[in-house]
Amino acid sequence: MRRYIFLLIFCLVIIPVSSVAKEADKVLDIQEVTSPGGLTAWFVQDQTLPIISLKFSFKGAGAVNDGQEKQGLARMLSNTLDEGAGDLTSQEFQKSLSDHSITLSFGSGRDHFGGSVKTLSRNKDKAFELLKLALNEPRFDPEPVERMRQANLKRIKSNMGNPDWIVARLFNDIIYEDHLYALNSGGTLTTLAAITADDLRQYKKDWLTKDRLLIAVTGDITKDELGRMLDDVFGSLPESGKKNNVTQIDVQNQGKVFTYNKDIPQTILEMALPSFPLDDPDYPALKILNYIYGGGGFGSRLMEEAREKRGLTYGIYSAPLHQEYMDAVVISTSTKNETAEEILDVVRTEIQNINAEGVTKEELQDAKSYLVGSLPLSLSSTEKISSIMLSLQLRERSIDYLNQYKERLHKVTLRDIGRVAKRILDIEKMVVLAVGKPEGFESSQEIKELPNVE
Amino acid sequence: MVKRQRPSNRYVILTLTALMTGLFFFVLPFVAQAGVFNAQKFTLKNGLEVVVIPNHRAPVVTHMLWYRVGAADELPGLSGMAHYFEHLMFKGTKKLEPGEFSRTVKKLGGNDNAFTGQDYTAYFQSISVEHLGRMMKMEADRMQNLNPPEADFISEKKVVLEERRQRTENDPRGLFTEQMRSSLFVNHPYAIPTIGWMDEIKTYEWEDVKSFYETWYAPNNAVLIVSGDITAKELKPLAQKTYGKIKAKKLPERMRPKVASAIGETKMTLEHKAIHQPYFQRLYLAPASSKFKEDALALYVLEEIVSGGPTARLYKNLVVEQKKAVSVGMSYSGDSLDYGTIWFSATPATGVSVENLEHLVDQEIVKVIKDGVTEDEVKDAIQRLQDQAIYARDSLAGPAMIFGHALTTGSTIDDIENWPEDIARVTAEQVQEVTQKYLSPYNPWIRPPVTGYVFPLDGEEEKKK
């Protein structure tokens, strides 16, 4: 496989030509840059386009810290950090972004709180200056805070008729049950109303701290410029703040089937199985098993049986879900109400088939070929490269993880797959949610209300 | 509207849809030298047009074949045929088993997909450049040798019905938007949704399918686009060896009637128990960019001024300052063969009626018609649109998507490559003129818009507010 052109440039300039061939085996040449002030970032230099992408995350600073009474707080913070900072009002701040074609955004997941800046290199100083202001001197003026609150309230009301949103809300409540994860990270109509500017300030101070910070940068910038920028933008954040108070859990409600009655022509199905964390030695085998079972789209067991052979659905997928405090494999699909039971049967039967007969040598080989061969496709833009680097850091992977990716997958044997199937694919443990008017679900538990919405 | 089959997951659909509806007009090139993408072009003897977009960042390519046939070319009673046919293209040829096409792509570490619009049907694979030849061979094979077994022909109808349920029927808002389009395009095939009507999808016969294939699938009705680690010089022999061997066909004329003119404004209301938040949307008939290029350019500048983010007029005036809306936007789409559309949509703030908000949105349009826009607004908008062209290059499949859209909806390579220079010509006067021409409440272009109001079922209270 040929290496990236930016790698070539880097090698030619910095290291002797003799080592270029060796470098060519690398999937991605990530450098670790340490600023004069001691902050580090993962960096890929790429000067093919005059573009820079910076992505960062405060690990563990996500919505899981909201608390019952302030559900939606982290999200509100992500909405308001870029709504005025320093001497700039909300409109002045946004105008400056717009005038310089800078995209700056913040976002909060259940686990982490992050942000992203994309800029043309000619506007990089302005981009970093605005990011610095947003992170260090956000104003939380009454007008934008109220505007964002209203936008969130209306978003919830609009979504109350959206079947996919309803499924997600209910499913979180079922698989996490009493855990902090079960709360609504988007807020409820009640809790959003209670969030104040002081809450936002306090949350920022408690959680957006240097000890949690991870940074990834790709594009048209030098190492020296990057080092100086890191200190300037992030250097004044607090060293540390609060500690997380969250417990590790397993998938809740294992083995149960739930329905929620909604008058739509399809039933939307969501299922989960308990799984193991990312640092488990069987992780590469799980990745392959998932691909064969339902992760691969066309060619996967689920897609071939449910869509290609029986015409039951437009799509059916499985995916591993790895979070800080819970690991699962999730399966999702939809089918007309009349065939809801049949498709659930396909999901179960394919699990039983793999448990009884294992997977074939050919399936194992094909999965490896795809997972290895498609890796370069996930590195085809500046932002994609930053995203992958940030995700590797969040997952506590080593900096050369991608370069060993191929080898790690190739080592997986049929026996490994069999072992992981026994660990994960257990229909007795599967929790099922069906939203719609599914036929054949008479013995299920019916859910009547949407929790944590009003 | 674009319908695609075979997503690799639920979320990919969103990304690609955003790419396709959003990127086309941002396609602007920015490099003054030759053009934004420096695309290369040649045509095979059998009429197949080929565009190469070199991008040597990584050893990968996106290979796309676009056919100049879409939902708007279907016969009456066979709505959705173009899209259904696209699904069948994965169901085997004389050489390949059903499903073997996609399985082969996957085995080689690639991703494949396809999608259908009113004017085109497109197939693509993104894959390591070493496998490009094989992709071309397989794609050329299914251009002429499609041979799906009867069982697959029948089961795939069920899949498309499920697709329609998932995309449209599950949410009344989807059905309502579809109905608004139908009401706008009176006498024109864009009135029919790309995926087709439920009852007609059920009635396709094999003869209908065969005749659609034989009529439209030919090298002289297609555009091949390859972006990535390749040059025209390297691609040409591959193209000749694969697509080059297929004979051209005599193609029928594409029958496209005109939208009938009308004088009364169409207003539609939906009250539904699944709706909890009232809103309104309005749909105007607008020019296709290939037919009215200068007008289209000015409309893209207008869109940027009126709706390009939180400091643009609509959001700034109605959401930030007047507090009458929580969201509001306008979008122009001109990448169609016959007509484009302009959509407005707005969600009122608590205590504001939908009708009141509608009136305020109208006022914003009237302001542009009466007072125009400022030189500064135009200058800033042009700069942002030009900058977006730079960002558009930061992608493998994106540029291929842009060229495919353009070349199957009547635009040219030059229209894409010269976008930065073209958009820079737009003046404040032109922006005012196109607003007057296409959005005037008193003197509509061809026909007045369609306005849709959406309320909760027990929404009497909300309406009166």
Chai-1 contact restraints between the chains, C-beta under 6 A:
chainA,res_idxA,chainB,res_idxB,connection_type,confidence,min_distance_angstrom,max_distance_angstrom,comment,restraint_id
A,R2,B,P59,contact,1.0,0.0,6.0,A-B,restraint_1
A,Y4,B,A58,contact,1.0,0.0,6.0,A-B,restraint_2
A,I5,B,H56,contact,1.0,0.0,6.0,A-B,restraint_3
A,I5,B,R57,contact,1.0,0.0,6.0,A-B,restraint_4
A,T48,B,R57,contact,1.0,0.0,6.0,A-B,restraint_5
A,L49,B,R393,contact,1.0,0.0,6.0,A-B,restraint_6
A,L49,B,D394,contact,1.0,0.0,6.0,A-B,restraint_7
A,I51,B,D394,contact,1.0,0.0,6.0,A-B,restraint_8
A,Q91,B,T311,contact,1.0,0.0,6.0,A-B,restraint_9
A,Q94,B,P310,contact,1.0,0.0,6.0,A-B,restraint_10
A,Q94,B,T311,contact,1.0,0.0,6.0,A-B,restraint_11
A,K95,B,T311,contact,1.0,0.0,6.0,A-B,restraint_12
A,S98,B,G309,contact,1.0,0.0,6.0,A-B,restraint_13
A,S98,B,T311,contact,1.0,0.0,6.0,A-B,restraint_14
A,S101,B,R384,contact,1.0,0.0,6.0,A-B,restraint_15
A,S101,B,D387,contact,1.0,0.0,6.0,A-B,restraint_16
A,Q150,B,V326,contact,1.0,0.0,6.0,A-B,restraint_17
A,A151,B,V326,contact,1.0,0.0,6.0,A-B,restraint_18
A,K154,B,Q277,contact,1.0,0.0,6.0,A-B,restraint_19
A,K154,B,V326,contact,1.0,0.0,6.0,A-B,restraint_20
A,K154,B,T347,contact,1.0,0.0,6.0,A-B,restraint_21
A,K157,B,H276,contact,1.0,0.0,6.0,A-B,restraint_22
A,K157,B,Q277,contact,1.0,0.0,6.0,A-B,restraint_23
A,S158,B,Q277,contact,1.0,0.0,6.0,A-B,restraint_24
A,M160,B,H276,contact,1.0,0.0,6.0,A-B,restraint_25
A,G161,B,A274,contact,1.0,0.0,6.0,A-B,restraint_26
A,G161,B,I275,contact,1.0,0.0,6.0,A-B,restraint_27
A,G161,B,H276,contact,1.0,0.0,6.0,A-B,restraint_28
A,P163,B,N170,contact,1.0,0.0,6.0,A-B,restraint_29
A,I264,B,N170,contact,1.0,0.0,6.0,A-B,restraint_30
A,P265,B,R165,contact,1.0,0.0,6.0,A-B,restraint_31
A,P265,B,E169,contact,1.0,0.0,6.0,A-B,restraint_32
A,Q266,B,R165,contact,1.0,0.0,6.0,A-B,restraint_33
A,Q266,B,N170,contact,1.0,0.0,6.0,A-B,restraint_34
A,G297,B,S8,contact,1.0,0.0,6.0,A-B,restraint_35
A,F298,B,S102,contact,1.0,0.0,6.0,A-B,restraint_36
A,G299,B,R103,contact,1.0,0.0,6.0,A-B,restraint_37
A,G299,B,K106,contact,1.0,0.0,6.0,A-B,restraint_38
A,R307,B,V159,contact,1.0,0.0,6.0,A-B,restraint_39
A,E308,B,G99,contact,1.0,0.0,6.0,A-B,restraint_40
A,G311,B,S155,contact,1.0,0.0,6.0,A-B,restraint_41
A,G311,B,K158,contact,1.0,0.0,6.0,A-B,restraint_42
A,G311,B,V159,contact,1.0,0.0,6.0,A-B,restraint_43
A,T313,B,E162,contact,1.0,0.0,6.0,A-B,restraint_44
A,Y314,B,V159,contact,1.0,0.0,6.0,A-B,restraint_45
A,Y314,B,E162,contact,1.0,0.0,6.0,A-B,restraint_46
A,Y314,B,E163,contact,1.0,0.0,6.0,A-B,restraint_47
A,Y314,B,Q166,contact,1.0,0.0,6.0,A-B,restraint_48
A,Y317,B,N9,contact,1.0,0.0,6.0,A-B,restraint_49
A,S334,B,Q166,contact,1.0,0.0,6.0,A-B,restraint_50
A,D366,B,K107,contact,1.0,0.0,6.0,A-B,restraint_51
A,S369,B,K107,contact,1.0,0.0,6.0,A-B,restraint_52
A,S369,B,G109,contact,1.0,0.0,6.0,A-B,restraint_53
A,Y370,B,K106,contact,1.0,0.0,6.0,A-B,restraint_54
A,Y370,B,G109,contact,1.0,0.0,6.0,A-B,restraint_55
A,G373,B,G109,contact,1.0,0.0,6.0,A-B,restraint_56
A,S374,B,G109,contact,1.0,0.0,6.0,A-B,restraint_57
A,P376,B,A58,contact,1.0,0.0,6.0,A-B,restraint_58
A,P376,B,V60,contact,1.0,0.0,6.0,A-B,restraint_59
A,L377,B,V60,contact,1.0,0.0,6.0,A-B,restraint_60
A,L377,B,S126,contact,1.0,0.0,6.0,A-B,restraint_61
A,S380,B,A58,contact,1.0,0.0,6.0,A-B,restraint_62
A,S380,B,L396,contact,1.0,0.0,6.0,A-B,restraint_63
A,S381,B,D394,contact,1.0,0.0,6.0,A-B,restraint_64
A,S381,B,S395,contact,1.0,0.0,6.0,A-B,restraint_65
A,T382,B,D394,contact,1.0,0.0,6.0,A-B,restraint_66
